[in-house]
Amino acid sequence: MTKDKIKIFLVDDDVIFLKSLEIDFLQSADFTIETYTTGELCLDHLSNNPDVIVLDYFLDGIDKTAMDGIKTLDKIKAVNPDIPVVILSSQDKIDVAIDCMHHRAFDYVVKSETAFLRLQKIITTIFKYKKMEKELNWYMERM
């Protein structure tokens, strides 16, 4: 039963925002959620095999020496390039979004009242693609 649950890592240094995002996800579907307040903690737990990582852009609100979201994203991709990472930021600037995409983020979401709905749609899209990919691989193996 647990194997079918989508495991999401939520990484944000704003603990109140992090908790509200966790609650939103848990109320919307049967997810497994792990939360981390630094990129370093997220990286330390990558062996838990998240299906998706929602990662804050800055991450230095509590610890000024903490690794930022882009460095964390690069390290995640170095360990496992297949994990979709969605960057979440209060930065509503196109150049920031483009920078994230250049670092292989799956998508970029601005923190707002609609951020959770956007994240839900993105995660649904990710898993539609993964399901189609599995079905295609299954089909190709039988040809």
MARLOPA-228618 format. One line per field, with one value per residue (C-alpha): x, y, z; residue in one letter. Coordinates in steps of 0.5 Angstrom, whole numbers. Layout:
REM MARLOPA-228618
px <- (X | ...) $
py <- (Y | ...) $
pz <- (Z | ...) $
residu <- (A | ...) $
REM end
This chain:
REM MARLOPA-228618
px <- (0 | 5 | 9 | 4 | 4 | 8 | 13 | 15 | 20 | 19 | 25 | 24 | 27 | 20 | 18 | 11 | 10 | 13 | 8 | 2 | 5 | 5 | -2 | -4 | -1 | -3 | -11 | -11 | -8 | -5 | 2 | 8 | 11 | 18 | 20 | 27 | 29 | 36 | 38 | 44 | 38 | 35 | 41 | 43 | 36 | 36 | 37 | 29 | 28 | 23 | 19 | 19 | 22 | 19 | 25 | 26 | 30 | 34 | 34 | 38 | 33 | 35 | 42 | 46 | 51 | 46 | 47 | 42 | 36 | 40 | 47 | 42 | 38 | 45 | 47 | 41 | 41 | 49 | 46 | 40 | 38 | 31 | 28 | 24 | 25 | 20 | 23 | 19 | 21 | 18 | 22 | 17 | 23 | 23 | 31 | 31 | 26 | 30 | 36 | 32 | 31 | 38 | 40 | 35 | 29 | 22 | 18 | 18 | 13 | 12 | 10 | 3 | -4 | -4 | 2 | -1 | -6 | 0 | 4 | -1 | -2 | 5 | 6 | 0 | 3 | 10 | 6 | 2 | 8 | 11 | 5 | 6 | 13 | 12 | 6 | 11 | 16 | 12 | 9 | 16 | 18 | 13 | 14) $
py <- (0 | 5 | 4 | 7 | 13 | 19 | 21 | 29 | 32 | 39 | 44 | 51 | 55 | 58 | 53 | 56 | 56 | 49 | 46 | 50 | 47 | 40 | 40 | 42 | 36 | 31 | 34 | 34 | 27 | 21 | 23 | 21 | 28 | 29 | 36 | 39 | 47 | 46 | 44 | 40 | 36 | 34 | 32 | 28 | 24 | 23 | 16 | 16 | 16 | 22 | 22 | 30 | 35 | 42 | 46 | 54 | 58 | 62 | 57 | 62 | 65 | 61 | 60 | 65 | 60 | 55 | 52 | 56 | 53 | 53 | 49 | 44 | 43 | 42 | 37 | 33 | 33 | 30 | 25 | 23 | 27 | 23 | 27 | 32 | 38 | 44 | 51 | 55 | 62 | 69 | 72 | 74 | 75 | 72 | 71 | 68 | 63 | 62 | 61 | 55 | 52 | 52 | 48 | 43 | 45 | 41 | 48 | 54 | 57 | 64 | 63 | 66 | 64 | 60 | 56 | 50 | 49 | 50 | 45 | 40 | 41 | 40 | 34 | 31 | 32 | 29 | 23 | 23 | 23 | 17 | 13 | 14 | 12 | 6 | 4 | 5 | 1 | -5 | -4 | -4 | -10 | -14 | -12) $
pz <- (0 | 2 | -5 | -9 | -5 | -8 | -4 | -4 | 0 | 2 | 3 | 6 | 11 | 13 | 18 | 18 | 10 | 10 | 15 | 12 | 5 | 8 | 11 | 4 | 1 | 6 | 6 | -2 | -3 | 0 | 0 | 4 | 6 | 9 | 10 | 11 | 13 | 9 | 3 | 7 | 10 | 4 | 1 | 7 | 6 | -2 | 0 | 2 | -6 | -6 | -13 | -13 | -9 | -8 | -6 | -4 | -8 | -2 | 4 | 8 | 12 | 19 | 17 | 13 | 11 | 9 | 1 | -3 | -7 | -14 | -11 | -8 | -14 | -18 | -12 | -13 | -20 | -19 | -15 | -19 | -25 | -26 | -19 | -21 | -17 | -17 | -15 | -10 | -9 | -7 | -13 | -19 | -24 | -30 | -30 | -24 | -27 | -33 | -28 | -25 | -31 | -34 | -27 | -30 | -25 | -27 | -26 | -22 | -18 | -15 | -7 | -7 | -6 | -12 | -11 | -8 | -13 | -18 | -15 | -15 | -22 | -24 | -19 | -23 | -30 | -27 | -25 | -32 | -36 | -31 | -32 | -40 | -40 | -36 | -40 | -47 | -44 | -42 | -49 | -52 | -48 | -51 | -59) $
residu <- (M | T | K | D | K | I | K | I | F | L | V | D | D | D | V | I | F | L | K | S | L | E | I | D | F | L | Q | S | A | D | F | T | I | E | T | Y | T | T | G | E | L | C | L | D | H | L | S | N | N | P | D | V | I | V | L | D | Y | F | L | D | G | I | D | K | T | A | M | D | G | I | K | T | L | D | K | I | K | A | V | N | P | D | I | P | V | V | I | L | S | S | Q | D | K | I | D | V | A | I | D | C | M | H | H | R | A | F | D | Y | V | V | K | S | E | T | A | F | L | R | L | Q | K | I | I | T | T | I | F | K | Y | K | K | M | E | K | E | L | N | W | Y | M | E | R | M) $
REM end
